[in-house]
Amino acid sequence: MIEEINQTYPKAYHAIIEATKNTAFSMSSDVFTCSLLKTLAGAKPKSRFLELGTGTGLSTSWILDGMDKDSTLISIDNDSNYLSIAARFLVIDRRLDLHCIDGGEWIEENKDLKFDYIFADTWHGKYLMLDEVINMLNPGAFYIIDDMLPQPNWPEGHQEKATALVEELEKRKDLHIAKQCWATGILIATKKGI
């Protein structure tokens, strides 16, 4: 296989990329991660999806592309400028519910909701409020995070945070985890049935 050749991109992807170039947003998930998000979404028919950290909607477009018609996706971000790009190109999809709100506030207000797939791509649900978000998973649900390998845009000290997060997830008794030293570094977990 040759990297990125013959990737099937979501319809809105290239338009979102162009709109994103005119912003300061630099935290987009890469194509390899996004294609995995799409594939894993296809494994969860008639499901409830949650994306923490919409950004401009690049990964959102891939998740939607993998979902079936009976699934729904809630995606949240606290930056209205970035979220407006996602809304411009994706709001036509009735399965999508976008929210412009602080991640911690949204989690606190909705911690009793349950999901079959959570992509945590922001601080809340990844480095903050991890227990609350893991508790939002149904048995068998996916919990996915990326950017676990060193990135050029990481601030000083972030490597230690990423290492501590992986160690914390490894200690949990309610998850099966797989660590992938691929793309930007992906960790996929499934919630154990209890």
C-alpha positions in Angstrom: 0.0 0.0 0.0 1.2 3.5 -0.8 0.4 6.3 1.7 -2.8 8.2 1.0 -3.1 6.9 -2.6 -6.7 5.9 -3.5 -8.2 7.3 -0.3 -11.9 7.8 -0.7 -12.5 11.3 0.8 -15.9 12.5 2.2 -17.7 14.9 -0.1 -17.2 17.9 2.1 -13.5 17.2 3.0 -11.7 19.2 0.3 -14.0 22.2 0.8 -13.3 22.1 4.6 -9.6 21.8 3.9 -9.7 24.9 1.8 -11.7 26.9 4.3 -9.4 25.7 7.1 -6.3 27.1 5.3 -7.6 30.6 5.9 -7.6 30.1 9.7 -5.0 29.6 12.4 -6.3 26.0 13.1 -3.4 23.6 13.1 -4.8 20.6 15.0 -6.6 18.7 12.3 -6.5 14.9 12.5 -4.5 13.4 9.7 -5.9 11.4 6.8 -4.8 8.0 8.2 -6.5 8.7 11.6 -9.6 10.0 9.8 -9.9 6.9 7.5 -9.7 4.7 10.7 -12.4 6.9 12.3 -14.6 6.2 9.3 -14.0 2.5 9.3 -14.7 2.2 13.0 -17.9 4.2 12.6 -19.1 1.6 10.1 -18.8 -1.0 12.8 -21.5 0.8 14.9 -24.8 0.8 13.1 -27.8 2.5 14.7 -25.5 4.1 17.2 -24.9 7.3 19.1 -21.6 9.0 18.4 -19.8 11.8 20.2 -16.9 13.9 19.0 -15.2 16.1 21.6 -13.4 18.8 19.6 -15.0 19.5 16.2 -12.3 21.9 15.1 -13.3 22.9 11.5 -15.0 19.5 10.9 -12.4 17.5 9.0 -12.6 14.4 11.3 -16.4 15.0 11.6 -16.8 14.6 7.9 -15.0 11.2 8.0 -17.1 10.0 11.0 -20.3 10.9 9.2 -19.1 9.2 6.1 -18.8 5.9 8.0 -22.0 6.2 9.9 -25.2 4.5 8.8 -28.4 6.5 8.2 -29.9 5.5 11.6 -26.9 6.8 13.7 -26.5 10.3 15.2 -23.4 12.4 16.0 -23.1 15.1 18.6 -19.9 17.2 18.0 -18.8 20.0 20.2 -16.2 22.7 20.1 -15.7 26.0 22.0 -14.5 28.0 19.1 -17.3 29.5 17.0 -15.0 30.5 14.2 -13.8 27.0 13.6 -17.2 25.5 14.3 -18.8 27.8 11.6 -16.7 26.1 9.0 -18.0 22.7 10.0 -21.5 24.0 10.1 -21.2 25.6 6.6 -20.3 22.3 5.0 -21.9 19.7 7.2 -25.0 21.1 8.8 -27.1 19.7 5.9 -26.5 16.2 7.4 -29.5 15.7 9.7 -27.6 13.1 11.7 -25.2 15.8 13.0 -25.9 18.0 16.0 -23.2 20.7 16.5 -22.7 22.5 19.8 -20.6 25.6 20.5 -19.8 25.2 24.2 -16.9 24.6 26.6 -16.2 20.8 26.7 -16.2 20.6 30.4 -19.5 22.4 30.7 -21.1 20.2 28.0 -19.8 17.0 29.7 -21.0 18.1 33.1 -24.5 18.9 31.7 -24.7 15.6 29.7 -22.8 13.1 31.8 -25.8 10.8 32.0 -25.9 10.3 28.2 -24.5 7.1 26.8 -22.6 6.6 23.5 -21.4 3.8 21.3 -18.4 5.7 20.0 -16.5 8.6 21.4 -13.7 10.4 19.6 -12.0 12.6 22.2 -9.9 15.1 20.3 -9.6 17.9 22.8 -8.6 18.4 26.4 -11.9 17.5 27.9 -12.5 13.8 27.6 -8.8 13.1 27.1 -6.7 15.0 29.6 -9.5 16.4 31.7 -12.7 14.7 32.9 -11.5 11.3 31.6 -13.6 9.3 34.2 -16.8 11.2 33.3 -16.3 10.5 29.5 -15.4 6.9 30.0 -18.5 6.5 32.1 -20.5 7.8 29.0 -19.5 4.7 27.0 -22.0 1.8 26.5 -20.5 -1.7 26.9 -18.6 -2.5 23.7 -18.3 1.2 22.8 -15.2 2.6 21.2 -13.1 5.4 22.9 -10.6 6.8 20.4 -7.8 9.4 20.9 -5.1 10.5 18.6 -1.9 12.6 18.8 -0.3 10.3 21.3 3.1 10.4 19.5 5.2 13.6 19.7 3.9 16.3 17.5 5.7 19.4 16.3 3.0 21.8 17.7 3.1 20.3 21.2 4.0 22.8 23.9 6.8 22.0 26.3 5.8 19.4 28.9 3.0 17.9 26.8 4.9 14.6 26.2 4.7 14.0 30.0 1.0 14.6 29.9 0.5 12.1 27.0 2.6 9.5 28.7 0.7 9.9 31.9 -2.6 9.6 30.1 -1.6 6.3 28.4 -0.4 4.9 31.7 -3.8 5.9 33.3 -5.7 4.2 30.6 -3.6 1.1 30.9 -4.5 0.8 34.6 -8.2 0.9 34.0 -10.1 -2.3 34.6 -13.1 -1.3 32.5 -11.4 -1.0 29.1 -9.6 -3.1 26.6 -7.0 -0.9 24.9 -4.8 -1.1 21.7 -2.0 1.4 21.3 -1.0 2.1 17.7 2.4 3.7 16.9 0.9 4.7 13.5 -0.3 8.0 12.0 0.0 10.5 14.9 -0.3 7.8 17.6 -3.7 6.4 18.1 -5.2 4.6 21.1 -8.4 2.7 20.7 -10.3 1.3 23.7 -13.5 -0.7 24.0 -15.6 -0.5 27.1 -15.9 -3.9 28.8 -19.3 -5.3 29.5 -19.9 -5.5 33.2 
